[in-house]
Every structure is written in C-alpha cells, then in structure tokens.
C-alpha cells in the first residue's frame, strides 16, 4: 500500500496537514479557474462583455457552487478564509469593472451578492439542519449530541463551530434544535433571514467609513438586488458600455485631467481638453463643461422635473398631515 499525505473522496480532499487549505486551493486554482475560462466564451469578462446583471447571475449559478464546494465540511478559517475572500472580491471587481484596490463594500453593494463567508455559513447551517432532522440513531446525530454536550467552546470540532455560528447570527442553540425538530423550510427561512440581516447591517454600516462611497446611499445594500447603477435599460451594447463609466464616476475612479495632473509624475495640464476653459474636475465634467451642454441639458431638465415632483409630493403630504 502506498503512503499518501492526501486523498480525495467525492470531490473533497482530505490531507494530513490542512484539509481546508487544500480544498480552498483546489477549488480556487483548478475548478473555479476552469469554470471561469469556460464562461469567457459567453462574454463573461467585465467591460465590453455581458451586462453586469447577467454576469452576476451566471456567477451565482455556475461559479459559486464550485467555489464553495465541500467548504461546509472542512470549514476554512483565518488566513485561508481571508485568501478566499480576496480572490472572490477580485473576480467580482473585474466583472463589475471596479478598480482592484477599490473599497470592498462597493463590490457587494453593486452586485447584491453576499461575502463568501456568508455563503459558506449558509451551507453549514443547512447541513446542520439535515443532521438535526436525521434519524436519532444515525451516527451523525449521535456525534452531534455527544460533541455539543461534551466539547468545550474552544474546541476545534465542527459542531462547536456550528455553535459559534449560531451565536454570531443570533440563532437558537444547536442542541435545542437536535431535540425539537424543525421543518426544513422553517429552518432554511430562519437561517437565511438571520444571515441576510447580519450582513446587510454590517455592509451598510461600513459604507460610512469610506469617503469614496460618499455618493452611494448609506442603506443601499440589499441581498440579491443589483444596484440601479449596474442595471442597463436594454440589451443594447451601447447602453451596456455606459455602465462601467457610470460606476467609475459615482465611485470616484473615473480618471479626469485633474486626477492625471495630481498623480502623474510628468507635468500634465489639468485643463479640460473639451472646452479648454477650466480645470476638468468631476463637478466641471458633470455640470459646467460647455462642450457637453448639448448632452447634459435634456438629462438635467429631466432630473429637475423629477425632483420637483418629489418635492411637491412631500410638501402635499405634510399639508395633509397638518390638516388631519
Ligand atoms: Zn470642459
């Protein structure tokens, strides 16, 4: 018999040293890369390809199950999880045309996706639900009961990790779930709501700390909902090509002459190249540049019209409450 330090069983690699690391590396470097490259043929490559909404739906359907495969069993923690998060965010940023160094919450706000940690936790909670509903004589159920009773909180066991996850999301004690059986639908609804609520609050709170996200509303992250910035009105390629520019302008990563002048080592003139009258800053570009007047006027008219409507509506509501 040959002596091996790792072996694969139903797609999950067990190794003597660190099973989580081996699986994360294998999922990232082999399986996911292969899946991504196979999707490139369908135009999944950020700018100049599919619109973000379709790309994100494809990622969720094809890529996420591969990336998180088996990770509910060999739970990645610490540095391994960080590495996985970094790679996941990097890919998302490429797909929605954000700069790689850009603030992380923006990825989730625009895509409406959850961080990879949340996806793994959802899978773990679902697996635990299956164990809790299993036959009380099955070895998994008995193991769960034994470990949850005996093992201390600092133990490294899988069921103790479950306990920590339940505390994190304010869920009931896993031991009580073992004895009081809950239907699959009810458990799923309960865990999904708890996980979504936790991450929605956390990401929305983080927005305030990034000055680059000042033009994005503070409570704009909603799980599963793509930010209106990344939505296209039609399948028209011209419309799709505008999305990355729109995202870059709102997140302040669109490079104008003033940015070039400030960060380039060569002596660059910050004056607007379109009108040659003032420095090309974001306010000049959006509101003042005369060369863009023709395009801007109808849009601005529309914005003013909508704003007045909203203001009038708000004002009439105030009067109604006052009359009552
Ligand atoms: Zn100008």
Boltz pocket constraint, residues with backbone or C-beta under 6 A from the ligand:
constraints:
  - pocket:
      binder: B
      contacts: [[A, 272], [A, 273], [A, 274], [A, 275], [A, 276], [A, 277], [A, 278], [A, 280], [A, 284], [A, 288], [A, 289], [A, 290], [A, 291]]
      max_distance: 6.0
